[in-house]
Amino acid sequence: MPVDNDSLINAVALATTKLSSSIQPAAETGSENVQVSNDSLYLQTDEAYNYKELNKLYLYGNTQMISNTDTLLCDSMIYWMDKDSLFA
């Protein structure tokens, strides 16, 4: 999947991004085991790209989402932070 480098912000920006509430990132883009969580959502993936101006988080590789009692495993995901919605 091609990536528009002009709008790409590496996961270093994850430290200042918000998902419905505050995010506590555990790793940077390109690192193994990128982890992002808030009060009710946990995301883990091999690689993540944050498009801050679009409020989108792209996750690639072994991706896992846990939300309350729901679990989703996939190879890629788009998460819209402002809508608390995803596509996998």
C-alpha positions, -999 to 999 in steps of 0.1 A, spaced: 0 0 0 16 33 -10 21 59 17 19 96 11 50 108 28 39 145 29 10 136 52 29 109 71 37 116 108 57 89 125 45 74 157 67 97 176 36 119 173 16 92 191 27 107 224 7 138 217 -23 122 199 -56 113 215 -79 84 209 -111 91 228 -91 101 258 -53 102 265 -30 76 248 -1 60 265 21 48 236 46 20 244 67 21 212 74 42 181 65 36 145 86 8 130 93 -8 164 80 -42 172 50 -44 194 35 -9 190 9 -6 217 -17 21 220 -45 22 246 -71 44 262 -98 37 288 -117 11 267 -95 3 237 -62 -16 234 -44 -18 200 -12 -38 194 6 -41 160 39 -45 143 39 -10 128 18 21 130 15 54 111 -3 84 125 -20 108 101 -27 134 127 -44 159 103 -68 132 92 -73 118 127 -64 83 113 -41 57 127 -29 30 102 -18 -3 117 1 -29 98 13 -65 105 0 -87 132 -27 -64 146 -49 -70 176 -77 -48 190 -94 -55 223 -124 -33 233 -142 -43 264 -151 -80 257 -145 -79 219 -113 -90 203 -103 -86 166 -72 -101 150 -62 -89 115 -32 -80 93 -40 -43 89 -64 -17 103 -74 19 100 -86 36 132 -104 69 130 -96 86 163 -122 113 162 -150 88 155 -137 59 176 -143 37 146 -122 12 127 -119 -7 94 -100 -40 93 
